[in-house]
Every structure is written in structure tokens, then in C-alpha cells.
Amino acid sequence: MTLRTDEVDRILEAWRRERPDLDVEPLAVLSRITRLARHLATARSGAFANHDLEQWEFDVLSALRRAGAPYELSPGVLVTQTMVTSGTMTNRIDRLEARGLVRRGPAPADRRGVLVRLTDAGRARVDAALADLLDVERTLLADLEPADRARLAELLRVLVAPFDA
């Protein structure tokens, strides 16, 4: 593999020159993750826009799709899976329902409870968006060998797991 340089290398060099008293090594990893996250967000937004979806819409629809038939979850489970507040989720469900992508119904086990169900239109939309997203993400990872992708995934899991605990 050819050693490449990037903007983070230039930033690190400048900090080492200006603040030789500090160990700036964490920036070598985390600044790259931050920059990658920005590029990934842009690429994902493009894939979702092709299907008239925003990131948050995809997040909610994909949580429902991953639940399996009948593709329904409680708003509380959706809050947990998408990491938003209950008020935000209520607004999101309202907006998705207005677009015909989900519908609310009573929870059979709890008369006061509600379940959010993916409609056929929502399922078709999220399935198509997922296929395009995976194509975009494969392209982003194309320069990495399969073993390197697996190793990177494992290393990132080590970093993310404490936040998910």
C-alpha cells in the first residue's frame, strides 16, 4: 500500500511545530474520523435524496424494516434505535405518516400503546434507498482490501462500543 498524505497530516505537522509540548497523536485518528463522517454524510445524503428521503427519514424507516414483518415498533423502541428524544420522534412519525410511509395503530397488548408500522410505500422506498446507499458505501471502501475493512470495522467497534453501552 502506498503511503498517502492528507489534510490531517498537515494539521498534525503544524500543531507539532506550534505546540511541541503537546502530544497531538489523538488527532491522527479522531480528526480523520470526523472528516470521514462529514464526507460520508454528504455521500449518504445524495443516496437518500435520490429516493426523496432525508437521513432521519431513512433512519426511522430502516429501523422499522429491520424489525421484520409486520415491520412495526413502538415509538419508544424507535427513540432508542435512532437516538432522539420522544418529542422529536413524535414529530418524525407525524411527518412520515403524512407522507404515507408509516402509519400508527393501537398496540394489541396495551390499549394505551401505539405501534408504528411501515407501509408498503415506505418499505419500497427504504429498500431502494438501502441498495443505493450500499453502492455508495462500497465505492467509499473500494481502496481497502477485505481484510483491512474487517480490521477497521473491529477497531471502530472498540471505539464505539463504550458509547453504545
LOVOLUM-592204 format. One line per 2 residues: number of its first residue (from 1); for each residue x, y, z of N, C-alpha, C. Coordinates in nm, 4 decimals, padded with zeros to 6 digits. Layout:
BEGIN
NUM	X,Y,Z,X,Y,Z,X,Y,Z; ... .
END
This chain:
BEGIN
1	00.0846,-00.1174,00.0000,00.0000,00.0000,00.0000,00.0899,00.1247,00.0000; 00.0574,00.2188,-00.0839,00.1318,00.3432,-00.0932,00.0934,00.4343,00.0222 .
3	00.1928,00.4906,00.0867,00.1661,00.5836,00.1957,00.1194,00.7157,00.1373; 00.0023,00.7567,00.1778,-00.0565,00.8815,00.1288,-00.0531,00.9843,00.2406 .
5	-00.0582,01.1099,00.2013,-00.0729,01.2162,00.2994,-00.2078,01.2826,00.2765; -00.2572,01.3445,00.3813,-00.3860,01.4118,00.3726,-00.3813,01.5411,00.4536 .
7	-00.4933,01.6068,00.4604,-00.5013,01.7330,00.5325,-00.4697,01.7155,00.6810; -00.5069,01.6023,00.7388,-00.4782,01.5779,00.8800,-00.3273,01.5726,00.9028 .
9	-00.2529,01.5147,00.8100,-00.1065,01.5148,00.8233,-00.0538,01.6575,00.8311; -00.1082,01.7447,00.7488,-00.0638,01.8848,00.7507,-00.1026,01.9539,00.8821 .
11	-00.2197,01.9230,00.9314,-00.2644,01.9798,01.0592,-00.1746,01.9322,01.1725; -00.1451,01.8031,01.1746,-00.0584,01.7477,01.2788,00.0806,01.8106,01.2744 .
13	00.1332,01.8245,01.1556,00.2650,01.8862,01.1399,00.2655,02.0282,01.1957; 00.1613,02.1025,01.1641,00.1524,02.2408,01.2123,00.1406,02.2459,01.3648 .
15	00.0574,02.1588,01.4233,00.0444,02.1570,01.5688,00.1742,02.1148,01.6360; 00.2422,02.0185,01.5781,00.3708,01.9752,01.6369,00.4730,02.0887,01.6332 .
17	00.4683,02.1667,01.5277,00.5588,02.2815,01.5163,00.5204,02.3899,01.6166; 00.3915,02.4195,01.6267,00.3446,02.5286,01.7112,00.3319,02.4908,01.8582 .
19	00.3028,02.3639,01.8852,00.2853,02.3186,02.0255,00.3615,02.1887,02.0476; 00.4941,02.1937,02.0410,00.5728,02.0718,02.0600,00.5588,02.0128,02.2000 .
21	00.5019,02.0889,02.2909,00.4817,02.0411,02.4274,00.3610,01.9483,02.4409; 00.2773,01.9405,02.3365,00.1562,01.8582,02.3418,00.1699,01.7343,02.2539 .
23	00.1116,01.6251,02.3003,00.1027,01.5041,02.2196,-00.0264,01.5130,02.1377; -00.0131,01.5402,02.0102,-00.1302,01.5588,01.9238,-00.1717,01.4297,01.8523 .
25	-00.1157,01.3182,01.8936,-00.1432,01.1897,01.8276,-00.2922,01.1537,01.8212; -00.3745,01.1833,01.9232,-00.5176,01.1505,01.9105,-00.5818,01.2125,01.7863 .
27	-00.5319,01.3285,01.7456,-00.5864,01.3928,01.6258,-00.5653,01.3091,01.5008; -00.4595,01.2282,01.4981,-00.4303,01.1463,01.3804,-00.5455,01.0511,01.3503 .
29	-00.6107,01.0022,01.4544,-00.7232,00.9113,01.4356,-00.8555,00.9879,01.4328; -00.8799,01.0651,01.5378,-01.0135,01.1223,01.5540,-01.0438,01.2346,01.4558 .
31	-00.9458,01.3095,01.4145,-00.9713,01.4111,01.3115,-01.0056,01.3450,01.1786; -00.9429,01.2322,01.1513,-00.9766,01.1596,01.0284,-01.1184,01.1029,01.0366 .
33	-01.1563,01.0540,01.1527,-01.2931,01.0039,01.1685,-01.3924,01.1173,01.1491; -01.3640,01.2330,01.2056,-01.4527,01.3484,01.1899,-01.4644,01.3884,01.0436 .
35	-01.3522,01.3964,00.9755,-01.3537,01.4349,00.8341,-01.4260,01.3298,00.7497; -01.3997,01.2024,00.7793,-01.4674,01.0947,00.7082,-01.6181,01.1010,00.7317 .
37	-01.6591,01.1294,00.8547,-01.8021,01.1389,00.8864,-01.8690,01.2485,00.8031; -01.7999,01.3586,00.7830,-01.8562,01.4669,00.7005,-01.8713,01.4222,00.5556 .
39	-01.7684,01.3571,00.5020,-01.7761,01.3072,00.3643,-01.8847,01.2001,00.3508; -01.8933,01.1129,00.4492,-01.9942,01.0081,00.4470,-02.1346,01.0675,00.4543 .
41	-02.1540,01.1679,00.5373,-02.2859,01.2322,00.5479,-02.3273,01.2912,00.4137; -02.2329,01.3526,00.3439,-02.2631,01.4092,00.2120,-02.2992,01.2994,00.1128 .
43	-02.2212,01.1924,00.1116,-02.2480,01.0820,00.0190,-02.3822,01.0161,00.0505; -02.4096,00.9959,00.1780,-02.5368,00.9345,00.2176,-02.6551,01.0242,00.1816 .
45	-02.6398,01.1531,00.2048,-02.7480,01.2465,00.1716,-02.7834,01.2367,00.0237; -02.6818,01.2245,-00.0596,-02.7065,01.2098,-00.2035,-02.7826,01.0829,-00.2351 .
47	-02.7424,00.9717,-00.1727,-02.8120,00.8445,-00.1962,-02.9570,00.8526,-00.1501; -02.9799,00.9162,-00.0360,-03.1163,00.9269,00.0149,-03.1996,01.0244,-00.0684 .
49	-03.1381,01.1325,-00.1124,-03.2109,01.2316,-00.1933,-03.2641,01.1701,-00.3220; -03.1913,01.0740,-00.3761,-03.2382,01.0047,-00.4973,-03.3704,00.9337,-00.4740 .
51	-03.4066,00.9142,-00.3488,-03.5305,00.8453,-00.3134,-03.6231,00.9360,-00.2329; -03.5979,01.0660,-00.2424,-03.6792,01.1667,-00.1746,-03.6864,01.1404,-00.0239 .
53	-03.5704,01.1099,00.0327,-03.5611,01.0863,00.1765,-03.4508,01.1720,00.2363; -03.4690,01.2078,00.3613,-03.3628,01.2697,00.4392,-03.3022,01.1621,00.5287 .
55	-03.1855,01.1909,00.5853,-03.1170,01.0940,00.6714,-03.2083,01.0436,00.7826; -03.2751,01.1345,00.8522,-03.3582,01.0935,00.9649,-03.4739,01.0057,00.9192 .
57	-03.5284,01.0336,00.8007,-03.6375,00.9511,00.7490,-03.5877,00.8093,00.7221; -03.4702,00.8001,00.6602,-03.4115,00.6690,00.6362,-03.3883,00.5959,00.7682 .
59	-03.3393,00.6654,00.8696,-03.3116,00.6028,00.9988,-03.4377,00.5395,01.0581; -03.5477,00.6122,01.0557,-03.6730,00.5603,01.1126,-03.7266,00.4459,01.0270 .
61	-03.7305,00.4667,00.8963,-03.7830,00.3632,00.8072,-03.6981,00.2362,00.8133; -03.5672,00.2522,00.8201,-03.4814,00.1336,00.8227,-03.4937,00.0599,00.9565 .
63	-03.5163,00.1315,01.0656,-03.5395,00.0634,01.1941,-03.6648,-00.0238,01.1849; -03.7688,00.0289,01.1234,-03.8917,-00.0477,01.1056,-03.8681,-00.1671,01.0126 .
65	-03.7950,-00.1461,00.9057,-03.7689,-00.2527,00.8083,-03.6875,-00.3649,00.8711; -03.5885,-00.3296,00.9519,-03.5044,-00.4305,01.0168,-03.5816,-00.5114,01.1210 .
67	-03.6927,-00.4583,01.1686,-03.7725,-00.5283,01.2692,-03.8354,-00.6550,01.2130; -03.8433,-00.6654,01.0825,-03.9067,-00.7815,01.0207,-04.0578,-00.7674,01.0214 .
69	-04.1217,-00.8546,00.9441,-04.2672,-00.8494,00.9312,-04.3300,-00.8608,01.0699; -04.4279,-00.7799,01.0999,-04.5024,-00.6873,01.0146,-04.4431,-00.5464,01.0078 .
71	-04.3135,-00.5318,01.0369,-04.2417,-00.4042,01.0234,-04.3024,-00.2949,01.1109; -04.3140,-00.3249,01.2380,-04.3697,-00.2276,01.3313,-04.2924,-00.2291,01.4624 .
73	-04.2847,-00.1108,01.5224,-04.2176,-00.0915,01.6508,-04.2926,00.0142,01.7297; -04.2710,00.0149,01.8584,-04.3279,00.1214,01.9411,-04.2440,00.2474,01.9207 .
75	-04.3032,00.3634,01.9452,-04.2243,00.4864,01.9390,-04.1047,00.4834,02.0340; -04.1188,00.4192,02.1501,-04.0086,00.4107,02.2453,-03.8895,00.3342,02.1895 .
77	-03.9160,00.2258,02.1206,-03.8075,00.1489,02.0590,-03.7430,00.2321,01.9483; -03.8232,00.3034,01.8724,-03.7678,00.3903,01.7671,-03.6788,00.4999,01.8266 .
79	-03.7194,00.5544,01.9405,-03.6377,00.6549,02.0097,-03.5013,00.5961,02.0436; -03.5020,00.4762,02.1005,-03.3765,00.4111,02.1390,-03.2888,00.3827,02.0176 .
81	-03.3475,00.3315,01.9126,-03.2686,00.2926,01.7956,-03.2156,00.4108,01.7163; -03.2856,00.5235,01.7199,-03.2423,00.6385,01.6403,-03.1774,00.7490,01.7239 .
83	-03.1719,00.7285,01.8554,-03.1029,00.8208,01.9459,-03.1554,00.9645,01.9382; -03.2880,00.9790,01.9447,-03.3503,01.1114,01.9504,-03.4448,01.1148,02.0696 .
85	-03.4966,01.2325,02.1002,-03.5916,01.2452,02.2106,-03.7293,01.1970,02.1677; -03.8148,01.1717,02.2653,-03.9505,01.1269,02.2327,-04.0279,01.2350,02.1580 .
87	-04.0062,01.3616,02.1945,-04.0729,01.4701,02.1228,-04.0302,01.4770,01.9775; -03.9013,01.4590,01.9539,-03.8510,01.4577,01.8166,-03.9104,01.3405,01.7401 .
89	-03.9171,01.2247,01.8050,-03.9718,01.1072,01.7363,-04.1182,01.1272,01.7022; -04.1945,01.1871,01.7919,-04.3357,01.2132,01.7626,-04.3489,01.2987,01.6377 .
91	-04.2669,01.4022,01.6292,-04.2687,01.4888,01.5113,-04.2298,01.4106,01.3860; -04.1312,01.3266,01.3967,-04.0853,01.2493,01.2807,-04.1916,01.1499,01.2347 .
93	-04.2552,01.0840,01.3289,-04.3616,00.9912,01.2931,-04.4756,01.0662,01.2252; -04.5118,01.1821,01.2787,-04.6169,01.2644,01.2170,-04.5828,01.2945,01.0716 .
95	-04.4609,01.3361,01.0478,-04.4192,01.3743,00.9123,-04.4149,01.2540,00.8187; -04.3654,01.1414,00.8682,-04.3626,01.0208,00.7845,-04.5028,00.9682,00.7571 .
97	-04.5898,00.9815,00.8547,-04.7285,00.9385,00.8360,-04.7978,01.0267,00.7319; -04.7721,01.1561,00.7365,-04.8303,01.2484,00.6390,-04.7841,01.2154,00.4968 .
99	-04.6649,01.1596,00.4835,-04.6117,01.1213,00.3522,-04.6554,00.9821,00.3097; -04.7285,00.9129,00.3966,-04.7773,00.7795,00.3635,-04.6721,00.6703,00.3751 .
101	-04.5635,00.6970,00.4492,-04.4551,00.5996,00.4607,-04.4684,00.5114,00.5852; -04.5410,00.5597,00.6855,-04.5717,00.4816,00.8051,-04.7168,00.5102,00.8443 .
103	-04.7675,00.4252,00.9320,-04.8983,00.4535,00.9922,-04.8962,00.4072,01.1359; -04.9731,00.4755,01.2160,-04.9857,00.4405,01.3569,-05.1060,00.3490,01.3742 .
105	-05.0931,00.2607,01.4741,-05.2053,00.1746,01.5090,-05.1965,00.1396,01.6556; -05.3040,00.0894,01.7096,-05.3032,00.0523,01.8519,-05.2139,-00.0693,01.8757 .
107	-05.1520,-00.0714,01.9911,-05.0713,-00.1869,02.0312,-05.1669,-00.2919,02.0877; -05.1680,-00.4107,02.0336,-05.2647,-00.5115,02.0782,-05.2539,-00.5461,02.2269 .
109	-05.1342,-00.5437,02.2815,-05.1147,-00.5828,02.4212,-05.1411,-00.4692,02.5193; -05.1548,-00.3474,02.4698,-05.1707,-00.2317,02.5584,-05.2625,-00.1306,02.4899 .
111	-05.3832,-00.1158,02.5408,-05.4808,-00.0271,02.4755,-05.4326,00.1165,02.4657; -05.3435,00.1562,02.5579,-05.2924,00.2935,02.5534,-05.1719,00.3060,02.4611 .
113	-05.1110,00.1941,02.4263,-04.9892,00.1953,02.3462,-05.0162,00.2116,02.1979; -04.9115,00.2518,02.1284,-04.9187,00.2739,01.9838,-04.8039,00.1983,01.9192 .
115	-04.8287,00.1454,01.8025,-04.7233,00.0869,01.7207,-04.7151,00.1644,01.5906; -04.5939,00.1823,01.5420,-04.5709,00.2489,01.4141,-04.5362,00.1395,01.3148 .
117	-04.6090,00.1375,01.2037,-04.5903,00.0319,01.1039,-04.5471,00.0926,00.9709; -04.4520,00.0287,00.9092,-04.4046,00.0662,00.7770,-04.5128,00.0321,00.6748 .
119	-04.5478,00.1261,00.5894,-04.6433,00.0982,00.4820,-04.5697,00.0320,00.3657; -04.6458,-00.0183,00.2694,-04.5836,-00.0770,00.1508,-04.4983,00.0262,00.0780 .
121	-04.5486,00.1498,00.0719,-04.4727,00.2573,00.0061,-04.3444,00.2869,00.0830; -04.3521,00.2855,00.2158,-04.2333,00.3085,00.2975,-04.1324,00.1969,00.2818 .
123	-04.1812,00.0747,00.2744,-04.0912,-00.0396,00.2565,-04.0205,-00.0322,00.1209; -04.0938,-00.0022,00.0174,-04.0319,00.0085,-00.1160,-03.9277,00.1200,-00.1175 .
125	-03.9593,00.2310,-00.0531,-03.8680,00.3454,-00.0509,-03.7400,00.3134,00.0245; -03.7523,00.2542,00.1431,-03.6328,00.2253,00.2230,-03.5505,00.1142,00.1588 .
127	-03.6139,00.0163,00.0967,-03.5387,-00.0903,00.0298,-03.4557,-00.0348,-00.0849; -03.5153,00.0532,-00.1652,-03.4422,00.1127,-00.2778,-03.3295,00.2031,-00.2284 .
129	-03.3561,00.2808,-00.1252,-03.2537,00.3699,-00.0698,-03.1376,00.2902,-00.0107; -03.1682,00.1806,00.0553,-03.0626,00.0974,00.1123,-02.9723,00.0413,00.0027 .
131	-03.0310,-00.0057,-00.1047,-02.9499,-00.0596,-00.2147,-02.8549,00.0469,-00.2684; -02.9043,00.1695,-00.2880,-02.8184,00.2781,-00.3369,-02.7128,00.3163,-00.2332 .
133	-02.7513,00.3197,-00.1065,-02.6569,00.3517,-00.0002,-02.5415,00.2519,00.0014; -02.5736,00.1252,-00.0106,-02.4686,00.0231,-00.0089,-02.3745,00.0378,-00.1283 .
135	-02.4274,00.0749,-00.2438,-02.3409,00.1005,-00.3601,-02.2456,00.2159,-00.3312; -02.2977,00.3239,-00.2735,-02.2148,00.4401,-00.2396,-02.1070,00.4006,-00.1382 .
137	-02.1462,00.3262,-00.0369,-02.0515,00.2896,00.0677,-01.9465,00.1902,00.0180; -01.9849,00.1001,-00.0722,-01.8850,00.0109,-00.1324,-01.7805,00.0908,-00.2083 .
139	-01.8243,00.1926,-00.2783,-01.7318,00.2785,-00.3526,-01.6359,00.3492,-00.2573; -01.6881,00.3979,-00.1452,-01.6035,00.4657,-00.0475,-01.4977,00.3726,00.0119 .
141	-01.5288,00.2447,00.0212,-01.4367,00.1476,00.0812,-01.3517,00.0731,-00.0214; -01.3661,00.1076,-00.1480,-01.3029,00.0308,-00.2557,-01.1511,00.0226,-00.2459 .
143	-01.0865,00.1224,-00.1890,-00.9400,00.1208,-00.1797,-00.8871,00.0313,-00.0675; -00.9755,-00.0232,00.0136,-00.9340,-00.1110,00.1232,-00.9550,-00.2572,00.0838 .
145	-00.8575,-00.3393,00.1164,-00.8711,-00.4835,00.0968,-00.9751,-00.5369,00.1960; -01.0398,-00.6485,00.1631,-01.1402,-00.7040,00.2556,-01.0881,-00.7236,00.3979 .
147	-00.9658,-00.7731,00.4120,-00.9110,-00.7934,00.5471,-00.8920,-00.6605,00.6189; -00.8535,-00.5562,00.5452,-00.8373,-00.4241,00.6058,-00.9718,-00.3662,00.6477 .
149	-01.0755,-00.3892,00.5660,-01.2103,-00.3425,00.6033,-01.2558,-00.4115,00.7315; -01.2317,-00.5418,00.7402,-01.2720,-00.6167,00.8596,-01.1962,-00.5662,00.9825 .
151	-01.0681,-00.5411,00.9671,-00.9867,-00.4921,01.0796,-01.0314,-00.3525,01.1220; -01.0569,-00.2663,01.0235,-01.1048,-00.1316,01.0542,-01.2385,-00.1376,01.1267 .
153	-01.3289,-00.2234,01.0810,-01.4586,-00.2381,01.1478,-01.4403,-00.2807,01.2930; -01.3486,-00.3725,01.3167,-01.3233,-00.4188,01.4534,-01.2661,-00.3070,01.5395 .
155	-01.1698,-00.2330,01.4858,-01.1102,-00.1232,01.5621,-01.2136,-00.0155,01.5937; -01.2979,00.0171,01.4987,-01.4020,00.1170,01.5232,-01.5032,00.0660,01.6252 .
157	-01.5311,-00.0637,01.6226,-01.6222,-00.1227,01.7220,-01.5669,-00.1001,01.8629; -01.4375,-00.1167,01.8792,-01.3739,-00.0944,02.0094,-01.3965,00.0491,02.0559 .
159	-01.3883,00.1449,01.9630,-01.4095,00.2847,01.9994,-01.5560,00.3184,02.0280; -01.6470,00.2595,01.9508,-01.7881,00.2957,01.9612,-01.8598,00.2222,02.0745 .
161	-01.8200,00.0998,02.1027,-01.8930,00.0162,02.1996,-01.9173,00.0840,02.3350; -01.8197,00.1531,02.3915,-01.8491,00.2166,02.5214,-01.9607,00.3215,02.5148 .
163	-01.9765,00.3855,02.4021,-02.0840,00.4847,02.3880,-02.2199,00.4172,02.3764; -02.2220,00.2964,02.3189,-02.3476,00.2241,02.2997,-02.3891,00.1455,02.4240 .
165	-02.2967,00.1325,02.5202,-02.3262,00.0512,02.6395,-02.4274,00.1200,02.7301 .
END
